[in-house]
């Protein structure tokens, strides 16, 4: 598992709307992790939470945009 992989996952969630929608359509957190890992991201829920806490205020503002959705661990991304 890797913090770098968690950062890459978050970046993809922010840059790939289709991917983000596909991940967010999965309601169960464990199933989301399986989906994330099947996409090649080798990270855990804890690592995603840790990395989401590393985002700067500017990153969070950019991610929130005009219309945002909550990720499964409290982070948001723009649509």
PDB file with SEQRES, HELIX, SHEET and CRYST1 records, atoms N, CA, C and O in Angstrom:
SEQRES   1 A   79  UNK UNK UNK UNK UNK UNK UNK UNK UNK UNK UNK UNK UNK          
SEQRES   2 A   79  UNK UNK UNK UNK UNK UNK UNK UNK UNK UNK UNK UNK UNK          
SEQRES   3 A   79  UNK UNK UNK UNK UNK UNK UNK UNK UNK UNK UNK UNK UNK          
SEQRES   4 A   79  UNK UNK UNK UNK UNK UNK UNK UNK UNK UNK UNK UNK UNK          
SEQRES   5 A   79  UNK UNK UNK UNK UNK UNK UNK UNK UNK UNK UNK UNK UNK          
SEQRES   6 A   79  UNK UNK UNK UNK UNK UNK UNK UNK UNK UNK UNK UNK UNK          
SEQRES   7 A   79  UNK                                                          
HELIX    1 AA1 UNK A    3  UNK A   15  1                                  13    
HELIX    2 AA2 UNK A   17  UNK A   24  1                                   8    
HELIX    3 AA3 UNK A   29  UNK A   38  1                                  10    
HELIX    4 AA4 UNK A   45  UNK A   52  1                                   8    
HELIX    5 AA5 UNK A   57  UNK A   64  1                                   8    
SHEET    1 AA1 2 UNK A  68  UNK A  70  0                                        
SHEET    2 AA1 2 UNK A  76  UNK A  78 -1                                        
CRYST1    1.000    1.000    1.000  90.00  90.00  90.00 P 1           1          
ATOM      1  N   UNK A   1       0.846  -1.179   0.000  1.00  0.00           N  
ATOM      2  CA  UNK A   1       0.000   0.000   0.000  1.00  0.00           C  
ATOM      3  C   UNK A   1       0.890   1.239   0.000  1.00  0.00           C  
ATOM      4  O   UNK A   1       2.032   1.194   0.458  1.00  0.00           O  
ATOM      5  N   UNK A   2       0.360   2.340  -0.515  1.00  0.00           N  
ATOM      6  CA  UNK A   2       1.238   3.472  -0.733  1.00  0.00           C  
ATOM      7  C   UNK A   2       0.502   4.804  -0.660  1.00  0.00           C  
ATOM      8  O   UNK A   2      -0.590   4.962  -1.206  1.00  0.00           O  
ATOM      9  N   UNK A   3       1.124   5.754   0.026  1.00  0.00           N  
ATOM     10  CA  UNK A   3       0.576   7.109   0.039  1.00  0.00           C  
ATOM     11  C   UNK A   3       0.648   7.727  -1.349  1.00  0.00           C  
ATOM     12  O   UNK A   3      -0.236   8.489  -1.742  1.00  0.00           O  
ATOM     13  N   UNK A   4       1.704   7.399  -2.092  1.00  0.00           N  
ATOM     14  CA  UNK A   4       1.807   7.914  -3.461  1.00  0.00           C  
ATOM     15  C   UNK A   4       0.645   7.426  -4.312  1.00  0.00           C  
ATOM     16  O   UNK A   4       0.105   8.178  -5.122  1.00  0.00           O  
ATOM     17  N   UNK A   5       0.261   6.172  -4.130  1.00  0.00           N  
ATOM     18  CA  UNK A   5      -0.874   5.622  -4.869  1.00  0.00           C  
ATOM     19  C   UNK A   5      -2.171   6.328  -4.463  1.00  0.00           C  
ATOM     20  O   UNK A   5      -3.030   6.578  -5.307  1.00  0.00           O  
ATOM     21  N   UNK A   6      -2.313   6.647  -3.179  1.00  0.00           N  
ATOM     22  CA  UNK A   6      -3.491   7.371  -2.707  1.00  0.00           C  
ATOM     23  C   UNK A   6      -3.546   8.762  -3.337  1.00  0.00           C  
ATOM     24  O   UNK A   6      -4.617   9.232  -3.719  1.00  0.00           O  
ATOM     25  N   UNK A   7      -2.387   9.420  -3.445  1.00  0.00           N  
ATOM     26  CA  UNK A   7      -2.337  10.740  -4.091  1.00  0.00           C  
ATOM     27  C   UNK A   7      -2.734  10.636  -5.556  1.00  0.00           C  
ATOM     28  O   UNK A   7      -3.470  11.481  -6.065  1.00  0.00           O  
ATOM     29  N   UNK A   8      -2.251   9.609  -6.231  1.00  0.00           N  
ATOM     30  CA  UNK A   8      -2.611   9.404  -7.637  1.00  0.00           C  
ATOM     31  C   UNK A   8      -4.113   9.142  -7.785  1.00  0.00           C  
ATOM     32  O   UNK A   8      -4.746   9.634  -8.719  1.00  0.00           O  
ATOM     33  N   UNK A   9      -4.668   8.372  -6.866  1.00  0.00           N  
ATOM     34  CA  UNK A   9      -6.109   8.107  -6.892  1.00  0.00           C  
ATOM     35  C   UNK A   9      -6.896   9.406  -6.745  1.00  0.00           C  
ATOM     36  O   UNK A   9      -7.833   9.651  -7.505  1.00  0.00           O  
ATOM     37  N   UNK A  10      -6.525  10.233  -5.782  1.00  0.00           N  
ATOM     38  CA  UNK A  10      -7.229  11.492  -5.563  1.00  0.00           C  
ATOM     39  C   UNK A  10      -7.100  12.392  -6.789  1.00  0.00           C  
ATOM     40  O   UNK A  10      -8.070  13.033  -7.192  1.00  0.00           O  
ATOM     41  N   UNK A  11      -5.929  12.442  -7.373  1.00  0.00           N  
ATOM     42  CA  UNK A  11      -5.732  13.243  -8.583  1.00  0.00           C  
ATOM     43  C   UNK A  11      -6.640  12.756  -9.703  1.00  0.00           C  
ATOM     44  O   UNK A  11      -7.224  13.563 -10.425  1.00  0.00           O  
ATOM     45  N   UNK A  12      -6.760  11.445  -9.849  1.00  0.00           N  
ATOM     46  CA  UNK A  12      -7.630  10.913 -10.907  1.00  0.00           C  
ATOM     47  C   UNK A  12      -9.089  11.223 -10.606  1.00  0.00           C  
ATOM     48  O   UNK A  12      -9.854  11.531 -11.520  1.00  0.00           O  
ATOM     49  N   UNK A  13      -9.482  11.149  -9.349  1.00  0.00           N  
ATOM     50  CA  UNK A  13     -10.864  11.487  -8.987  1.00  0.00           C  
ATOM     51  C   UNK A  13     -11.183  12.931  -9.363  1.00  0.00           C  
ATOM     52  O   UNK A  13     -12.306  13.242  -9.762  1.00  0.00           O  
ATOM     53  N   UNK A  14     -10.190  13.810  -9.232  1.00  0.00           N  
ATOM     54  CA  UNK A  14     -10.411  15.223  -9.548  1.00  0.00           C  
ATOM     55  C   UNK A  14     -10.346  15.498 -11.041  1.00  0.00           C  
ATOM     56  O   UNK A  14     -10.946  16.464 -11.513  1.00  0.00           O  
ATOM     57  N   UNK A  15      -9.630  14.668 -11.797  1.00  0.00           N  
ATOM     58  CA  UNK A  15      -9.422  14.976 -13.215  1.00  0.00           C  
ATOM     59  C   UNK A  15     -10.248  14.128 -14.171  1.00  0.00           C  
ATOM     60  O   UNK A  15     -10.375  14.483 -15.343  1.00  0.00           O  
ATOM     61  N   UNK A  16     -10.808  13.025 -13.709  1.00  0.00           N  
ATOM     62  CA  UNK A  16     -11.527  12.097 -14.588  1.00  0.00           C  
ATOM     63  C   UNK A  16     -12.955  11.929 -14.076  1.00  0.00           C  
ATOM     64  O   UNK A  16     -13.224  11.103 -13.203  1.00  0.00           O  
ATOM     65  N   UNK A  17     -13.854  12.720 -14.631  1.00  0.00           N  
ATOM     66  CA  UNK A  17     -15.235  12.741 -14.154  1.00  0.00           C  
ATOM     67  C   UNK A  17     -15.917  11.382 -14.287  1.00  0.00           C  
ATOM     68  O   UNK A  17     -16.652  10.971 -13.389  1.00  0.00           O  
ATOM     69  N   UNK A  18     -15.685  10.687 -15.389  1.00  0.00           N  
ATOM     70  CA  UNK A  18     -16.306   9.370 -15.594  1.00  0.00           C  
ATOM     71  C   UNK A  18     -15.823   8.380 -14.528  1.00  0.00           C  
ATOM     72  O   UNK A  18     -16.614   7.611 -13.980  1.00  0.00           O  
ATOM     73  N   UNK A  19     -14.535   8.407 -14.245  1.00  0.00           N  
ATOM     74  CA  UNK A  19     -13.970   7.535 -13.214  1.00  0.00           C  
ATOM     75  C   UNK A  19     -14.586   7.871 -11.853  1.00  0.00           C  
ATOM     76  O   UNK A  19     -15.012   6.978 -11.120  1.00  0.00           O  
ATOM     77  N   UNK A  20     -14.630   9.148 -11.525  1.00  0.00           N  
ATOM     78  CA  UNK A  20     -15.180   9.579 -10.236  1.00  0.00           C  
ATOM     79  C   UNK A  20     -16.635   9.138 -10.097  1.00  0.00           C  
ATOM     80  O   UNK A  20     -17.037   8.654  -9.039  1.00  0.00           O  
ATOM     81  N   UNK A  21     -17.416   9.299 -11.146  1.00  0.00           N  
ATOM     82  CA  UNK A  21     -18.824   8.889 -11.092  1.00  0.00           C  
ATOM     83  C   UNK A  21     -18.940   7.376 -10.898  1.00  0.00           C  
ATOM     84  O   UNK A  21     -19.785   6.904 -10.138  1.00  0.00           O  
ATOM     85  N   UNK A  22     -18.092   6.630 -11.586  1.00  0.00           N  
ATOM     86  CA  UNK A  22     -18.121   5.170 -11.469  1.00  0.00           C  
ATOM     87  C   UNK A  22     -17.783   4.744 -10.032  1.00  0.00           C  
ATOM     88  O   UNK A  22     -18.446   3.876  -9.465  1.00  0.00           O  
ATOM     89  N   UNK A  23     -16.758   5.356  -9.458  1.00  0.00           N  
ATOM     90  CA  UNK A  23     -16.368   5.023  -8.085  1.00  0.00           C  
ATOM     91  C   UNK A  23     -17.471   5.435  -7.112  1.00  0.00           C  
ATOM     92  O   UNK A  23     -17.826   4.669  -6.217  1.00  0.00           O  
ATOM     93  N   UNK A  24     -18.008   6.630  -7.281  1.00  0.00           N  
ATOM     94  CA  UNK A  24     -19.009   7.137  -6.346  1.00  0.00           C  
ATOM     95  C   UNK A  24     -20.346   6.422  -6.457  1.00  0.00           C  
ATOM     96  O   UNK A  24     -21.163   6.496  -5.539  1.00  0.00           O  
ATOM     97  N   UNK A  25     -20.581   5.736  -7.556  1.00  0.00           N  
ATOM     98  CA  UNK A  25     -21.821   4.971  -7.714  1.00  0.00           C  
ATOM     99  C   UNK A  25     -21.838   3.745  -6.802  1.00  0.00           C  
ATOM    100  O   UNK A  25     -22.894   3.163  -6.554  1.00  0.00           O  
ATOM    101  N   UNK A  26     -20.681   3.364  -6.313  1.00  0.00           N  
ATOM    102  CA  UNK A  26     -20.566   2.208  -5.423  1.00  0.00           C  
ATOM    103  C   UNK A  26     -20.782   2.697  -3.994  1.00  0.00           C  
ATOM    104  O   UNK A  26     -19.978   3.470  -3.472  1.00  0.00           O  
ATOM    105  N   UNK A  27     -21.854   2.254  -3.369  1.00  0.00           N  
ATOM    106  CA  UNK A  27     -22.206   2.758  -2.041  1.00  0.00           C  
ATOM    107  C   UNK A  27     -21.385   2.153  -0.914  1.00  0.00           C  
ATOM    108  O   UNK A  27     -21.106   2.833   0.074  1.00  0.00           O  
ATOM    109  N   UNK A  28     -20.995   0.902  -1.038  1.00  0.00           N  
ATOM    110  CA  UNK A  28     -20.258   0.215   0.007  1.00  0.00           C  
ATOM    111  C   UNK A  28     -18.769   0.576  -0.060  1.00  0.00           C  
ATOM    112  O   UNK A  28     -18.148   0.433  -1.113  1.00  0.00           O  
ATOM    113  N   UNK A  29     -18.197   1.038   1.047  1.00  0.00           N  
ATOM    114  CA  UNK A  29     -16.802   1.473   1.079  1.00  0.00           C  
ATOM    115  C   UNK A  29     -15.856   0.337   0.699  1.00  0.00           C  
ATOM    116  O   UNK A  29     -14.911   0.548  -0.061  1.00  0.00           O  
ATOM    117  N   UNK A  30     -16.101  -0.856   1.215  1.00  0.00           N  
ATOM    118  CA  UNK A  30     -15.231  -1.998   0.890  1.00  0.00           C  
ATOM    119  C   UNK A  30     -15.265  -2.283  -0.617  1.00  0.00           C  
ATOM    120  O   UNK A  30     -14.235  -2.584  -1.221  1.00  0.00           O  
ATOM    121  N   UNK A  31     -16.439  -2.186  -1.207  1.00  0.00           N  
ATOM    122  CA  UNK A  31     -16.558  -2.409  -2.652  1.00  0.00           C  
ATOM    123  C   UNK A  31     -15.860  -1.302  -3.435  1.00  0.00           C  
ATOM    124  O   UNK A  31     -15.295  -1.558  -4.498  1.00  0.00           O  
ATOM    125  N   UNK A  32     -15.893  -0.074  -2.919  1.00  0.00           N  
ATOM    126  CA  UNK A  32     -15.167   1.021  -3.566  1.00  0.00           C  
ATOM    127  C   UNK A  32     -13.674   0.740  -3.565  1.00  0.00           C  
ATOM    128  O   UNK A  32     -12.992   0.967  -4.564  1.00  0.00           O  
ATOM    129  N   UNK A  33     -13.173   0.247  -2.446  1.00  0.00           N  
ATOM    130  CA  UNK A  33     -11.744  -0.069  -2.365  1.00  0.00           C  
ATOM    131  C   UNK A  33     -11.373  -1.156  -3.369  1.00  0.00           C  
ATOM    132  O   UNK A  33     -10.309  -1.091  -3.985  1.00  0.00           O  
ATOM    133  N   UNK A  34     -12.231  -2.143  -3.536  1.00  0.00           N  
ATOM    134  CA  UNK A  34     -11.983  -3.194  -4.530  1.00  0.00           C  
ATOM    135  C   UNK A  34     -11.931  -2.566  -5.925  1.00  0.00           C  
ATOM    136  O   UNK A  34     -11.046  -2.893  -6.716  1.00  0.00           O  
ATOM    137  N   UNK A  35     -12.852  -1.685  -6.225  1.00  0.00           N  
ATOM    138  CA  UNK A  35     -12.875  -0.996  -7.519  1.00  0.00           C  
ATOM    139  C   UNK A  35     -11.602  -0.175  -7.716  1.00  0.00           C  
ATOM    140  O   UNK A  35     -10.972  -0.239  -8.772  1.00  0.00           O  
ATOM    141  N   UNK A  36     -11.232   0.588  -6.702  1.00  0.00           N  
ATOM    142  CA  UNK A  36     -10.033   1.417  -6.775  1.00  0.00           C  
ATOM    143  C   UNK A  36      -8.809   0.555  -7.035  1.00  0.00           C  
ATOM    144  O   UNK A  36      -7.969   0.886  -7.872  1.00  0.00           O  
ATOM    145  N   UNK A  37      -8.716  -0.540  -6.320  1.00  0.00           N  
ATOM    146  CA  UNK A  37      -7.570  -1.425  -6.478  1.00  0.00           C  
ATOM    147  C   UNK A  37      -7.591  -2.125  -7.835  1.00  0.00           C  
ATOM    148  O   UNK A  37      -6.534  -2.396  -8.404  1.00  0.00           O  
ATOM    149  N   UNK A  38      -8.778  -2.421  -8.357  1.00  0.00           N  
ATOM    150  CA  UNK A  38      -8.861  -3.040  -9.682  1.00  0.00           C  
ATOM    151  C   UNK A  38      -8.422  -2.077 -10.784  1.00  0.00           C  
ATOM    152  O   UNK A  38      -8.079  -2.497 -11.890  1.00  0.00           O  
ATOM    153  N   UNK A  39      -8.437  -0.780 -10.469  1.00  0.00           N  
ATOM    154  CA  UNK A  39      -7.980   0.240 -11.418  1.00  0.00           C  
ATOM    155  C   UNK A  39      -6.472   0.476 -11.300  1.00  0.00           C  
ATOM    156  O   UNK A  39      -5.913   1.323 -11.997  1.00  0.00           O  
ATOM    157  N   UNK A  40      -5.821  -0.283 -10.412  1.00  0.00           N  
ATOM    158  CA  UNK A  40      -4.368  -0.198 -10.298  1.00  0.00           C  
ATOM    159  C   UNK A  40      -3.849   0.659  -9.162  1.00  0.00           C  
ATOM    160  O   UNK A  40      -2.640   0.858  -9.044  1.00  0.00           O  
ATOM    161  N   UNK A  41      -4.736   1.172  -8.326  1.00  0.00           N  
ATOM    162  CA  UNK A  41      -4.316   1.992  -7.198  1.00  0.00           C  
ATOM    163  C   UNK A  41      -4.161   1.093  -5.978  1.00  0.00           C  
ATOM    164  O   UNK A  41      -5.142   0.544  -5.476  1.00  0.00           O  
ATOM    165  N   UNK A  42      -2.929   0.943  -5.505  1.00  0.00           N  
ATOM    166  CA  UNK A  42      -2.638   0.070  -4.383  1.00  0.00           C  
ATOM    167  C   UNK A  42      -2.583   0.902  -3.109  1.00  0.00           C  
ATOM    168  O   UNK A  42      -1.503   1.205  -2.601  1.00  0.00           O  
ATOM    169  N   UNK A  43      -3.768   1.273  -2.591  1.00  0.00           N  
ATOM    170  CA  UNK A  43      -3.835   2.098  -1.390  1.00  0.00           C  
ATOM    171  C   UNK A  43      -5.017   1.651  -0.534  1.00  0.00           C  
ATOM    172  O   UNK A  43      -5.944   0.994  -1.007  1.00  0.00           O  
ATOM    173  N   UNK A  44      -4.952   2.027   0.723  1.00  0.00           N  
ATOM    174  CA  UNK A  44      -5.988   1.656   1.687  1.00  0.00           C  
ATOM    175  C   UNK A  44      -6.866   2.862   2.011  1.00  0.00           C  
ATOM    176  O   UNK A  44      -6.559   3.996   1.644  1.00  0.00           O  
ATOM    177  N   UNK A  45      -7.952   2.587   2.698  1.00  0.00           N  
ATOM    178  CA  UNK A  45      -8.833   3.654   3.171  1.00  0.00           C  
ATOM    179  C   UNK A  45      -8.051   4.618   4.062  1.00  0.00           C  
ATOM    180  O   UNK A  45      -8.193   5.835   3.939  1.00  0.00           O  
ATOM    181  N   UNK A  46      -7.228   4.077   4.954  1.00  0.00           N  
ATOM    182  CA  UNK A  46      -6.444   4.915   5.867  1.00  0.00           C  
ATOM    183  C   UNK A  46      -5.483   5.826   5.099  1.00  0.00           C  
ATOM    184  O   UNK A  46      -5.307   6.991   5.456  1.00  0.00           O  
ATOM    185  N   UNK A  47      -4.867   5.295   4.053  1.00  0.00           N  
ATOM    186  CA  UNK A  47      -3.940   6.114   3.253  1.00  0.00           C  
ATOM    187  C   UNK A  47      -4.683   7.211   2.508  1.00  0.00           C  
ATOM    188  O   UNK A  47      -4.182   8.329   2.395  1.00  0.00           O  
ATOM    189  N   UNK A  48      -5.863   6.908   2.001  1.00  0.00           N  
ATOM    190  CA  UNK A  48      -6.649   7.937   1.315  1.00  0.00           C  
ATOM    191  C   UNK A  48      -7.043   9.024   2.304  1.00  0.00           C  
ATOM    192  O   UNK A  48      -6.983  10.210   1.983  1.00  0.00           O  
ATOM    193  N   UNK A  49      -7.445   8.626   3.500  1.00  0.00           N  
ATOM    194  CA  UNK A  49      -7.784   9.615   4.528  1.00  0.00           C  
ATOM    195  C   UNK A  49      -6.573  10.471   4.879  1.00  0.00           C  
ATOM    196  O   UNK A  49      -6.680  11.691   5.004  1.00  0.00           O  
ATOM    197  N   UNK A  50      -5.427   9.825   5.036  1.00  0.00           N  
ATOM    198  CA  UNK A  50      -4.207  10.555   5.394  1.00  0.00           C  
ATOM    199  C   UNK A  50      -3.837  11.566   4.313  1.00  0.00           C  
ATOM    200  O   UNK A  50      -3.519  12.716   4.613  1.00  0.00           O  
ATOM    201  N   UNK A  51      -3.879  11.136   3.070  1.00  0.00           N  
ATOM    202  CA  UNK A  51      -3.528  12.013   1.960  1.00  0.00           C  
ATOM    203  C   UNK A  51      -4.543  13.141   1.814  1.00  0.00           C  
ATOM    204  O   UNK A  51      -4.166  14.272   1.506  1.00  0.00           O  
ATOM    205  N   UNK A  52      -5.810  12.855   2.028  1.00  0.00           N  
ATOM    206  CA  UNK A  52      -6.817  13.909   1.899  1.00  0.00           C  
ATOM    207  C   UNK A  52      -6.586  14.998   2.933  1.00  0.00           C  
ATOM    208  O   UNK A  52      -6.952  16.150   2.704  1.00  0.00           O  
ATOM    209  N   UNK A  53      -5.981  14.652   4.076  1.00  0.00           N  
ATOM    210  CA  UNK A  53      -5.631  15.636   5.085  1.00  0.00           C  
ATOM    211  C   UNK A  53      -4.422  16.470   4.702  1.00  0.00           C  
ATOM    212  O   UNK A  53      -4.183  17.519   5.300  1.00  0.00           O  
ATOM    213  N   UNK A  54      -3.651  16.021   3.709  1.00  0.00           N  
ATOM    214  CA  UNK A  54      -2.463  16.738   3.251  1.00  0.00           C  
ATOM    215  C   UNK A  54      -2.791  17.832   2.249  1.00  0.00           C  
ATOM    216  O   UNK A  54      -1.943  18.677   1.961  1.00  0.00           O  
ATOM    217  N   UNK A  55      -4.001  17.830   1.715  1.00  0.00           N  
ATOM    218  CA  UNK A  55      -4.344  18.810   0.690  1.00  0.00           C  
ATOM    219  C   UNK A  55      -4.337  20.211   1.274  1.00  0.00           C  
ATOM    220  O   UNK A  55      -4.790  20.438   2.396  1.00  0.00           O  
ATOM    221  N   UNK A  56      -3.818  21.139   0.497  1.00  0.00           N  
ATOM    222  CA  UNK A  56      -3.786  22.521   0.938  1.00  0.00           C  
ATOM    223  C   UNK A  56      -5.175  23.135   0.814  1.00  0.00           C  
ATOM    224  O   UNK A  56      -6.055  22.568   0.166  1.00  0.00           O  
ATOM    225  N   UNK A  57      -5.368  24.287   1.434  1.00  0.00           N  
ATOM    226  CA  UNK A  57      -6.637  24.995   1.295  1.00  0.00           C  
ATOM    227  C   UNK A  57      -6.919  25.292  -0.172  1.00  0.00           C  
ATOM    228  O   UNK A  57      -8.063  25.206  -0.618  1.00  0.00           O  
ATOM    229  N   UNK A  58      -5.879  25.641  -0.921  1.00  0.00           N  
ATOM    230  CA  UNK A  58      -6.037  25.931  -2.344  1.00  0.00           C  
ATOM    231  C   UNK A  58      -6.488  24.678  -3.102  1.00  0.00           C  
ATOM    232  O   UNK A  58      -7.361  24.757  -3.967  1.00  0.00           O  
ATOM    233  N   UNK A  59      -5.898  23.532  -2.781  1.00  0.00           N  
ATOM    234  CA  UNK A  59      -6.316  22.279  -3.408  1.00  0.00           C  
ATOM    235  C   UNK A  59      -7.777  21.983  -3.104  1.00  0.00           C  
ATOM    236  O   UNK A  59      -8.539  21.592  -3.988  1.00  0.00           O  
ATOM    237  N   UNK A  60      -8.159  22.174  -1.847  1.00  0.00           N  
ATOM    238  CA  UNK A  60      -9.534  21.898  -1.457  1.00  0.00           C  
ATOM    239  C   UNK A  60     -10.503  22.850  -2.145  1.00  0.00           C  
ATOM    240  O   UNK A  60     -11.576  22.437  -2.584  1.00  0.00           O  
ATOM    241  N   UNK A  61     -10.126  24.132  -2.241  1.00  0.00           N  
ATOM    242  CA  UNK A  61     -10.973  25.099  -2.944  1.00  0.00           C  
ATOM    243  C   UNK A  61     -11.121  24.717  -4.411  1.00  0.00           C  
ATOM    244  O   UNK A  61     -12.218  24.776  -4.965  1.00  0.00           O  
ATOM    245  N   UNK A  62     -10.024  24.329  -5.034  1.00  0.00           N  
ATOM    246  CA  UNK A  62     -10.063  23.934  -6.443  1.00  0.00           C  
ATOM    247  C   UNK A  62     -10.906  22.679  -6.622  1.00  0.00           C  
ATOM    248  O   UNK A  62     -11.653  22.562  -7.594  1.00  0.00           O  
ATOM    249  N   UNK A  63     -10.790  21.750  -5.698  1.00  0.00           N  
ATOM    250  CA  UNK A  63     -11.561  20.515  -5.788  1.00  0.00           C  
ATOM    251  C   UNK A  63     -13.040  20.776  -5.578  1.00  0.00           C  
ATOM    252  O   UNK A  63     -13.883  20.138  -6.210  1.00  0.00           O  
ATOM    253  N   UNK A  64     -13.362  21.712  -4.693  1.00  0.00           N  
ATOM    254  CA  UNK A  64     -14.761  21.992  -4.403  1.00  0.00           C  
ATOM    255  C   UNK A  64     -15.440  22.682  -5.576  1.00  0.00           C  
ATOM    256  O   UNK A  64     -16.611  22.422  -5.851  1.00  0.00           O  
ATOM    257  N   UNK A  65     -14.721  23.560  -6.274  1.00  0.00           N  
ATOM    258  CA  UNK A  65     -15.286  24.235  -7.439  1.00  0.00           C  
ATOM    259  C   UNK A  65     -16.637  24.842  -7.126  1.00  0.00           C  
ATOM    260  O   UNK A  65     -16.911  25.220  -5.987  1.00  0.00           O  
ATOM    261  N   UNK A  66     -17.484  24.933  -8.146  1.00  0.00           N  
ATOM    262  CA  UNK A  66     -18.819  25.474  -7.943  1.00  0.00           C  
ATOM    263  C   UNK A  66     -19.766  24.418  -7.401  1.00  0.00           C  
ATOM    264  O   UNK A  66     -20.653  24.723  -6.604  1.00  0.00           O  
ATOM    265  N   UNK A  67     -19.584  23.209  -7.822  1.00  0.00           N  
ATOM    266  CA  UNK A  67     -20.485  22.125  -7.449  1.00  0.00           C  
ATOM    267  C   UNK A  67     -19.617  20.957  -7.022  1.00  0.00           C  
ATOM    268  O   UNK A  67     -18.818  20.465  -7.818  1.00  0.00           O  
ATOM    269  N   UNK A  68     -19.750  20.509  -5.810  1.00  0.00           N  
ATOM    270  CA  UNK A  68     -18.872  19.436  -5.347  1.00  0.00           C  
ATOM    271  C   UNK A  68     -19.669  18.266  -4.812  1.00  0.00           C  
ATOM    272  O   UNK A  68     -20.836  18.398  -4.443  1.00  0.00           O  
ATOM    273  N   UNK A  69     -19.019  17.132  -4.778  1.00  0.00           N  
ATOM    274  CA  UNK A  69     -19.588  15.931  -4.187  1.00  0.00           C  
ATOM    275  C   UNK A  69     -18.610  15.418  -3.158  1.00  0.00           C  
ATOM    276  O   UNK A  69     -17.399  15.589  -3.303  1.00  0.00           O  
ATOM    277  N   UNK A  70     -19.117  14.804  -2.141  1.00  0.00           N  
ATOM    278  CA  UNK A  70     -18.264  14.281  -1.090  1.00  0.00           C  
ATOM    279  C   UNK A  70     -17.709  12.929  -1.489  1.00  0.00           C  
ATOM    280  O   UNK A  70     -18.439  12.063  -1.970  1.00  0.00           O  
ATOM    281  N   UNK A  71     -16.413  12.753  -1.286  1.00  0.00           N  
ATOM    282  CA  UNK A  71     -15.830  11.425  -1.433  1.00  0.00           C  
ATOM    283  C   UNK A  71     -16.228  10.618  -0.222  1.00  0.00           C  
ATOM    284  O   UNK A  71     -16.805  11.155   0.723  1.00  0.00           O  
ATOM    285  N   UNK A  72     -15.933   9.363  -0.238  1.00  0.00           N  
ATOM    286  CA  UNK A  72     -16.378   8.498   0.833  1.00  0.00           C  
ATOM    287  C   UNK A  72     -15.658   8.714   2.124  1.00  0.00           C  
ATOM    288  O   UNK A  72     -16.043   8.114   3.127  1.00  0.00           O  
ATOM    289  N   UNK A  73     -14.612   9.551   2.169  1.00  0.00           N  
ATOM    290  CA  UNK A  73     -13.912   9.805   3.434  1.00  0.00           C  
ATOM    291  C   UNK A  73     -13.860  11.286   3.730  1.00  0.00           C  
ATOM    292  O   UNK A  73     -12.917  11.754   4.367  1.00  0.00           O  
ATOM    293  N   UNK A  74     -14.857  12.037   3.280  1.00  0.00           N  
ATOM    294  CA  UNK A  74     -14.965  13.429   3.653  1.00  0.00           C  
ATOM    295  C   UNK A  74     -14.303  14.420   2.724  1.00  0.00           C  
ATOM    296  O   UNK A  74     -14.489  15.625   2.889  1.00  0.00           O  
ATOM    297  N   UNK A  75     -13.545  13.964   1.763  1.00  0.00           N  
ATOM    298  CA  UNK A  75     -12.935  14.864   0.787  1.00  0.00           C  
ATOM    299  C   UNK A  75     -13.972  15.182  -0.272  1.00  0.00           C  
ATOM    300  O   UNK A  75     -14.945  14.442  -0.417  1.00  0.00           O  
ATOM    301  N   UNK A  76     -13.793  16.251  -1.009  1.00  0.00           N  
ATOM    302  CA  UNK A  76     -14.731  16.539  -2.084  1.00  0.00           C  
ATOM    303  C   UNK A  76     -13.980  16.735  -3.390  1.00  0.00           C  
ATOM    304  O   UNK A  76     -12.781  17.013  -3.412  1.00  0.00           O  
ATOM    305  N   UNK A  77     -14.716  16.582  -4.462  1.00  0.00           N  
ATOM    306  CA  UNK A  77     -14.157  16.800  -5.790  1.00  0.00           C  
ATOM    307  C   UNK A  77     -15.195  17.528  -6.611  1.00  0.00           C  
ATOM    308  O   UNK A  77     -16.388  17.447  -6.320  1.00  0.00           O  
ATOM    309  N   UNK A  78     -14.754  18.240  -7.636  1.00  0.00           N  
ATOM    310  CA  UNK A  78     -15.704  18.999  -8.444  1.00  0.00           C  
ATOM    311  C   UNK A  78     -16.253  18.154  -9.573  1.00  0.00           C  
ATOM    312  O   UNK A  78     -15.604  17.230 -10.064  1.00  0.00           O  
ATOM    313  N   UNK A  79     -17.458  18.494  -9.969  1.00  0.00           N  
ATOM    314  CA  UNK A  79     -18.130  17.774 -11.059  1.00  0.00           C  
ATOM    315  C   UNK A  79     -17.871  18.494 -12.363  1.00  0.00           C  
ATOM    316  O   UNK A  79     -18.344  18.060 -13.414  1.00  0.00           O  
TER     317      UNK A  79                                                      
END                                                                             
